[in-house]
Amino acid sequence: MVIQIFTQINEPKLPNEYSIWIPCLRANSILSIYPVTTDDVFITHTNAVYYYEGTLRNKHIYCIGPVTESQLRMDGYTVTRLADRASDVILPARPITWLHGDTYKRDFSQEPNVIAQQTYETIVDYKAVDRAVNLHAKFIYIYSPKVLKAFESRMTGCHFHLFCTDSCSPNNDLWRSITKFYPTHNK
């Protein structure tokens, strides 16, 4: 039995019965969320819209990636996917509100016509990290530099094969092997 752990914030479709989801980040709302005044909204993660509790239903939502697009459609939003990666996004030339968390791959606030609004912050769940470390699984998928840092500070020995996103910079001495991956391609 080869156990693999997935640590992302949103529940994934697990590939088999030996796969375990242990979310190692929690999203917390930012208290000062302002009304969206543009007709168009751009998001890079589904957590960005949840704190508006449906008040964005009359807005057109632009997003990144097929997973985000699918989740938003299931939640009843009108959605246009602009690209699969942040680096490939070209925003519309009209005013748009970018709803985002405390970390992101690309800072869209510098783009023309963008109003940036942070709606959530992510916090490491150290109890979840400890649980994952203590399972001694063979493979672990880490999606966030914050989670990677938490794992590396709690690990003893080098027993995990790490799969991590490009945003992570792992310490090579702490892992049996390291493979970079893009989340959309591992569903």
Disulfide bonds with the S-S distance in Angstrom:
none
